[in-house]
């Protein structure tokens, strides 16, 4: 186990939800946490957990470059995100459809570029928060139709996953020694504002309560605090230092999600 005591960790979107849960878990492990959020008033909970706070927009490249340069983090967690409109695709205008692209993906790009351009110190780690929805075409148990109210959310979260791999390629080419990883909560989390919003909409369609809907779909409930604790475990355990993608589920260990490709596995199954 690595000691997180004294490690400098910057967390975007650190005022609530999963961001705040990570702030609390990492501060409890002795890390020096800096939480970034748009609204200064909403950062009070992060302060109470022992974090220093910065009010600002994680999609602002000037801000993120300044933070990475000044704070010199050992770990940068890119967690900032927006709520999505819960509507069928034929009822969303472009601004609604692209909300997650203009927030989550833009903040991810800005944060990744700040880490590469500054650059962060050798041995630094950048954790990019994605979503289990990003697995919709890779995991047969997630039917695409079941996420039909998500608009551009699925593609945006998959893009963040891809961006972590792209950033690692740049880090290797430039011999920066920075490692990028993508984290994937694999269950809907009703304890976050976004998770509650989505669960409520889906539960209403099925005519059941939120907890019953989540239990029917996943068999358990994943809480923000559990995600925070698993992120602390991931950062403190050498077994998780070299992989790129990891998933979180309730009542489960951290799940490696990396796929190893070989030149001979490029053919589409069933073709010649």
N, C-alpha and C positions, 0 to 999 in steps of 0.2 A: 504494500500500500504506500502511495506517495503521501507526503504530508502537505495538506492545503494551507496550513497555518502561515499567514503572511503573504500568500500568493495574491496578486492583484487581479481582480476579475471585474470587467465592465459588462453590464447587462443592459441591453436596450429593451424598452417596453417593461421596465422593472417596477412599475407602480401598482400593478394588479395581476391577477390571474397566474399563469405559469411563471411569468417574469418575477413577480413578488415571491412566489414559492421558491424559486431558485435563489433569490436574494437571501431569504431566511435560512435555507438549508446551507448555503455556502458560507454565510456569515457565522452560522453556528459551528462550522468546521474551522473557524479561525481565519478565513480568507478576508482580505481587504476589498470589500465590494463597492463598486461605484454603479449606481442605478440611474438610468436615463429614462425620462418620460416627458411627454409634451406639457403636462400641466403640473406646475410646481406644487400646488395644493394636494394633488393626488399622490405625491411622493412621500407623504408623511409616514405611511406605514413602512416604507423601505428605510426611512431614517430611524424609526423605532426599532427596526431589526438590526441596526448598527451600520447601515450603509451610508456612504457619502452620496449625495444626489446631484444631478445636473438636469435642469429643465431645458428641453430642446427637442427638436424633431430629428429622429434617426434617419430620415431620408435626406437630410441636409449634409452634403458632402463636406462643406467647410467645417461644420461642427464635428463630424466624425473624424476627419483628419486631425483636427485639433485635439480631440479627446485621446485618440490613439497615440499621438505624439507626446502629449503632456502627461497622461496617466501611465504610459508604458505598461499596458496590461500583460500578464502572463496568459490570460484567457479572455477572449472576447466572445460574448454570447449574443448572437443576433436573433432577437426574439420579438422585436416590434412588429405589430400587425394591426389590422383593422377588422371591423365587423363586416359581414357580407349581407347583402340583401337576400332574403329567403324567398325567391320567386322562380317560377318556371322560366325556361330560357326565352319563351316568346313574350314574356312580360318585362324583360330587363332591357333598359337602354344601355348604350355603350359605357357610359360613366359608371353605372351600377355593375355591369358585367366585369369591368376592368378595375374595380376598387382594390382588389387584393394585389393586382399587378402594380398599381401605383403606390402601394404602401409596403406590403410584405416583400415583394420582389425588389422594388426600388431600394428599400432599406437594406435588404440583403446585399445587393450589388454595391451600394455605397460603403457598407461596412467591410465587405471583402476587399474592395479596392483600397480602402484606408489601411487595412492590414498589410496589403502587398506593397503599397506605395511608400509607407512611412520608412521602412517596413517595421512590423512587430519584431520583437527580439527572437533570435533563433531558439527553437524549442517551444515557441508560442503555439497556442491552439485556438482555433476559431470554431465555435459551435453554431450551426445554422439550424434554427427550429423549423421543421417542416410539419407534416401531418400524415396520419394514416390514410387520408383521402388520396394522397399521392400514390398509393399502391393499387388504385382501382383497376388498372390494366395488368398488374403483375400478380395480383392475389385473387384467384377465382371466387373466393368466398365474399368478396365485395362486388356486388352486382352494380354496374354503372347506373342502372335505372334508380337504384336506391339513393344516389347522390344527385338526382336530377334537379334539385333546387339550389345547387351550389354555384351555378354560373361559371365564372372563370377561376373559381377557387382551386379546383383540382389541378388544372394546368399550372397555376401559379406555384402551388406547393411542390409539384413535380419539378418545376424549373429550379426552385431553390436547391433541391437535391442534386440536380445536374450541375448547378453552379459550384457546389462544394467540390465536385470532381474536377471541374475546370480550373478552380483556384489551386488545387493540389498540383495540377499539371504545370501551372505557372511557377509555383513554389519550387518544384523540382528542377525546372529548366533554369531558374535563376539561382538555385542553391541557397534558398532563403531559410530553409529549416523550419518553416511554419506549416502546421498540419491542420487541414480543414475537415470537419466532420459534420454530418447531418443527423439530427435527432428527430425521431418519428414517434410521437404518441399515437399508439395504434388503436385507441378507443376514443369515442366521443366523451368529453369530460364535462359533465353538467355543472361542475363546481367553478367553471370559468364563465365569464359573460357570454362569449361566443358559443361555447359548448351548450350552455343553458338555452340560448336563443335557438340553436339548431335542434336540440332535443325537444324543446317545446313545440316547434313547428311540426316535427315528425310525429311526436306523440299525439298531437291534435288530429293529424290525418288518420292515425290508427285508432283514435278514440280511447287512448289509455293515458295514464299519468306518466310524467317524465321518468321517474325512477323505474317504473315497470317497463317502459320502452327500452331504456338503456340495458336493463337486466335481460330482457328478451333477446336483444341483439348481441350483447357481449358476454352475458353470464356473470358479470361483476361490474363494479364501478371504480374507475380510476380517478383518484383525487389529485388536485394540484400538488399537495404536500408530498405525495408519493413520487411524482415526477421530479420535484425539487431534490428529494433524497436520492433518486437514481442518477440524476445529473452529478450530484456530489460524489456518488460511488464511481461513476464513469471517470470523473476527473482524478479520483484518488487511487484508482486501481490500474496497474500497469498492463493488465490484460486488454484494456480498452484504448490503449494509446495509439495503435497503428491502424486500426480499422477506420472505415469512412462512414458507414451508416449503421445506426443502432436504433432499435425500437423499444418502446416501453409499453408494458401491459400490466394490469392489476394482477397481483398474486403470481408474478413471474419474475425471473431474473432478467437482466438487460439482454436483449435479443440482437445478435449480429445480423445485419441485413445485407452485407456486402455480397455481390455476385462476382464470381471469378469467370472471366471469359477466356476462351482459347480460340486460335485461328480456325480450328476445325468445327467450331460450334456456331458458325455464322449462318448456316443454311436454315431456311424456314422449315419447320417440321412438316412432313408430308409432300415436300417438293424434291426435285432432283436437280 
